[in-house]
Each structure stands twice: as C-alpha cells, then as structure tokens.
Amino acid sequence: MRVDGKISAGYAIVCNCGAAFAVERLGVAVECPECGHTKLGVDIAAEYYLDTSRPVTRRSRVPVLRGATG
C-alpha cells in the first residue's frame, strides 16, 4: 500500500491488490476497502515523503524554529 499522490481531498492511495482510493488523512491505520489490508499511516507517510524518486514540487510549509536551545 502506498500514497500515489496528494489530491485536494487528501491522499490517493494504491493498495497491493490494485485498488485505488482516497483518504482525507493518514490516520493511525489505513484500510483498503477492497481487500481489507491495513498499514500504519505513519509508515505510509514516511515512505511517501522519503521517496527520493518522487519529484519535489514545492517546499514544505512547516516553519523552521530558529534560535531554539536544548
């Protein structure tokens, strides 16, 4: 199971069984509506965002905290 891309409604997911579906958020787990396969949302997100073969279309909007001390 993997993220095929970001869409306006959330994420386009493709399952190993061939089913494609949309989810609004990657929750604790994502379940395929066709075969019932589940995968942790954090694992799906990590694979998507760490995929170096995927073209990066824009910079992240996560603010960088500067001057923070440990």
mmCIF file of the C-alpha atoms, coordinates in Angstrom:
data_MODEL
# 
_entry.id   MODEL 
# 
loop_
_atom_site.group_PDB 
_atom_site.id 
_atom_site.type_symbol 
_atom_site.label_atom_id 
_atom_site.label_alt_id 
_atom_site.label_comp_id 
_atom_site.label_asym_id 
_atom_site.label_entity_id 
_atom_site.label_seq_id 
_atom_site.pdbx_PDB_ins_code 
_atom_site.Cartn_x 
_atom_site.Cartn_y 
_atom_site.Cartn_z 
_atom_site.occupancy 
_atom_site.B_iso_or_equiv 
_atom_site.pdbx_formal_charge 
_atom_site.auth_seq_id 
_atom_site.auth_comp_id 
_atom_site.auth_asym_id 
_atom_site.auth_atom_id 
_atom_site.pdbx_PDB_model_num 
ATOM 1  C CA . MET A 1 1  ? 0.000   0.000  0.000  1.00 0.00 ? 1  MET A CA 1 
ATOM 2  C CA . ARG A 1 2  ? 1.394   3.403  -0.932 1.00 0.00 ? 2  ARG A CA 1 
ATOM 3  C CA . VAL A 1 3  ? 0.493   7.030  -1.497 1.00 0.00 ? 3  VAL A CA 1 
ATOM 4  C CA . ASP A 1 4  ? 0.111   7.668  -5.210 1.00 0.00 ? 4  ASP A CA 1 
ATOM 5  C CA . GLY A 1 5  ? -0.092  11.427 -4.697 1.00 0.00 ? 5  GLY A CA 1 
ATOM 6  C CA . LYS A 1 6  ? -1.634  14.343 -2.862 1.00 0.00 ? 6  LYS A CA 1 
ATOM 7  C CA . ILE A 1 7  ? -5.092  15.414 -4.026 1.00 0.00 ? 7  ILE A CA 1 
ATOM 8  C CA . SER A 1 8  ? -7.411  18.193 -2.908 1.00 0.00 ? 8  SER A CA 1 
ATOM 9  C CA . ALA A 1 9  ? -9.387  15.706 -0.808 1.00 0.00 ? 9  ALA A CA 1 
ATOM 10 C CA . GLY A 1 10 ? -6.271  14.326 0.929  1.00 0.00 ? 10 GLY A CA 1 
ATOM 11 C CA . TYR A 1 11 ? -4.215  11.414 -0.411 1.00 0.00 ? 11 TYR A CA 1 
ATOM 12 C CA . ALA A 1 12 ? -4.665  8.999  -3.309 1.00 0.00 ? 12 ALA A CA 1 
ATOM 13 C CA . ILE A 1 13 ? -3.758  5.513  -2.048 1.00 0.00 ? 13 ILE A CA 1 
ATOM 14 C CA . VAL A 1 14 ? -2.987  2.444  -4.158 1.00 0.00 ? 14 VAL A CA 1 
ATOM 15 C CA . CYS A 1 15 ? -3.164  -0.961 -2.484 1.00 0.00 ? 15 CYS A CA 1 
ATOM 16 C CA . ASN A 1 16 ? -1.107  -4.013 -3.422 1.00 0.00 ? 16 ASN A CA 1 
ATOM 17 C CA . CYS A 1 17 ? -4.351  -5.667 -4.573 1.00 0.00 ? 17 CYS A CA 1 
ATOM 18 C CA . GLY A 1 18 ? -4.703  -2.973 -7.263 1.00 0.00 ? 18 GLY A CA 1 
ATOM 19 C CA . ALA A 1 19 ? -7.483  -0.975 -5.604 1.00 0.00 ? 19 ALA A CA 1 
ATOM 20 C CA . ALA A 1 20 ? -7.155  2.814  -5.618 1.00 0.00 ? 20 ALA A CA 1 
ATOM 21 C CA . PHE A 1 21 ? -8.978  5.002  -3.123 1.00 0.00 ? 21 PHE A CA 1 
ATOM 22 C CA . ALA A 1 22 ? -8.796  8.396  -1.429 1.00 0.00 ? 22 ALA A CA 1 
ATOM 23 C CA . VAL A 1 23 ? -8.342  9.155  2.240  1.00 0.00 ? 23 VAL A CA 1 
ATOM 24 C CA . GLU A 1 24 ? -8.728  12.570 3.812  1.00 0.00 ? 24 GLU A CA 1 
ATOM 25 C CA . ARG A 1 25 ? -5.990  11.936 6.385  1.00 0.00 ? 25 ARG A CA 1 
ATOM 26 C CA . LEU A 1 26 ? -3.430  9.274  7.119  1.00 0.00 ? 26 LEU A CA 1 
ATOM 27 C CA . GLY A 1 27 ? -4.766  8.201  10.483 1.00 0.00 ? 27 GLY A CA 1 
ATOM 28 C CA . VAL A 1 28 ? -3.387  5.578  12.826 1.00 0.00 ? 28 VAL A CA 1 
ATOM 29 C CA . ALA A 1 29 ? -4.031  2.929  10.169 1.00 0.00 ? 29 ALA A CA 1 
ATOM 30 C CA . VAL A 1 30 ? -5.351  2.910  6.611  1.00 0.00 ? 30 VAL A CA 1 
ATOM 31 C CA . GLU A 1 31 ? -7.537  0.021  5.439  1.00 0.00 ? 31 GLU A CA 1 
ATOM 32 C CA . CYS A 1 32 ? -8.137  -0.957 1.830  1.00 0.00 ? 32 CYS A CA 1 
ATOM 33 C CA . PRO A 1 33 ? -11.885 -1.022 1.126  1.00 0.00 ? 33 PRO A CA 1 
ATOM 34 C CA . GLU A 1 34 ? -11.437 -3.896 -1.370 1.00 0.00 ? 34 GLU A CA 1 
ATOM 35 C CA . CYS A 1 35 ? -9.220  -6.478 0.338  1.00 0.00 ? 35 CYS A CA 1 
ATOM 36 C CA . GLY A 1 36 ? -9.112  -5.235 3.954  1.00 0.00 ? 36 GLY A CA 1 
ATOM 37 C CA . HIS A 1 37 ? -5.311  -4.928 4.050  1.00 0.00 ? 37 HIS A CA 1 
ATOM 38 C CA . THR A 1 38 ? -4.175  -2.397 6.659  1.00 0.00 ? 38 THR A CA 1 
ATOM 39 C CA . LYS A 1 39 ? -0.982  -0.407 7.054  1.00 0.00 ? 39 LYS A CA 1 
ATOM 40 C CA . LEU A 1 40 ? 0.084   2.140  9.628  1.00 0.00 ? 40 LEU A CA 1 
ATOM 41 C CA . GLY A 1 41 ? -0.446  5.725  8.462  1.00 0.00 ? 41 GLY A CA 1 
ATOM 42 C CA . VAL A 1 42 ? 2.970   6.775  9.757  1.00 0.00 ? 42 VAL A CA 1 
ATOM 43 C CA . ASP A 1 43 ? 4.660   4.098  7.630  1.00 0.00 ? 43 ASP A CA 1 
ATOM 44 C CA . ILE A 1 44 ? 2.737   5.165  4.509  1.00 0.00 ? 44 ILE A CA 1 
ATOM 45 C CA . ALA A 1 45 ? 3.622   8.816  5.118  1.00 0.00 ? 45 ALA A CA 1 
ATOM 46 C CA . ALA A 1 46 ? 7.303   8.070  5.768  1.00 0.00 ? 46 ALA A CA 1 
ATOM 47 C CA . GLU A 1 47 ? 7.604   6.032  2.575  1.00 0.00 ? 47 GLU A CA 1 
ATOM 48 C CA . TYR A 1 48 ? 5.922   8.809  0.585  1.00 0.00 ? 48 TYR A CA 1 
ATOM 49 C CA . TYR A 1 49 ? 7.920   11.719 1.948  1.00 0.00 ? 49 TYR A CA 1 
ATOM 50 C CA . LEU A 1 50 ? 11.264  9.870  1.983  1.00 0.00 ? 50 LEU A CA 1 
ATOM 51 C CA . ASP A 1 51 ? 10.864  8.550  -1.588 1.00 0.00 ? 51 ASP A CA 1 
ATOM 52 C CA . THR A 1 52 ? 13.784  10.169 -3.418 1.00 0.00 ? 52 THR A CA 1 
ATOM 53 C CA . SER A 1 53 ? 12.482  9.124  -6.850 1.00 0.00 ? 53 SER A CA 1 
ATOM 54 C CA . ARG A 1 54 ? 9.360   11.271 -6.385 1.00 0.00 ? 54 ARG A CA 1 
ATOM 55 C CA . PRO A 1 55 ? 9.815   14.786 -7.816 1.00 0.00 ? 55 PRO A CA 1 
ATOM 56 C CA . VAL A 1 56 ? 9.569   17.532 -5.212 1.00 0.00 ? 56 VAL A CA 1 
ATOM 57 C CA . THR A 1 57 ? 7.106   20.121 -6.495 1.00 0.00 ? 57 THR A CA 1 
ATOM 58 C CA . ARG A 1 58 ? 7.288   22.696 -3.715 1.00 0.00 ? 58 ARG A CA 1 
ATOM 59 C CA . ARG A 1 59 ? 8.946   23.400 -0.423 1.00 0.00 ? 59 ARG A CA 1 
ATOM 60 C CA . SER A 1 60 ? 7.442   22.282 2.827  1.00 0.00 ? 60 SER A CA 1 
ATOM 61 C CA . ARG A 1 61 ? 5.294   24.807 4.685  1.00 0.00 ? 61 ARG A CA 1 
ATOM 62 C CA . VAL A 1 62 ? 6.488   23.585 8.060  1.00 0.00 ? 62 VAL A CA 1 
ATOM 63 C CA . PRO A 1 63 ? 8.080   26.511 9.910  1.00 0.00 ? 63 PRO A CA 1 
ATOM 64 C CA . VAL A 1 64 ? 11.699  26.188 10.938 1.00 0.00 ? 64 VAL A CA 1 
ATOM 65 C CA . LEU A 1 65 ? 12.321  27.095 14.564 1.00 0.00 ? 65 LEU A CA 1 
ATOM 66 C CA . ARG A 1 66 ? 15.455  29.193 14.831 1.00 0.00 ? 66 ARG A CA 1 
ATOM 67 C CA . GLY A 1 67 ? 17.349  30.045 17.961 1.00 0.00 ? 67 GLY A CA 1 
ATOM 68 C CA . ALA A 1 68 ? 15.847  27.198 19.990 1.00 0.00 ? 68 ALA A CA 1 
ATOM 69 C CA . THR A 1 69 ? 18.154  25.804 22.608 1.00 0.00 ? 69 THR A CA 1 
ATOM 70 C CA . GLY A 1 70 ? 18.054  22.312 24.029 1.00 0.00 ? 70 GLY A CA 1 
# 
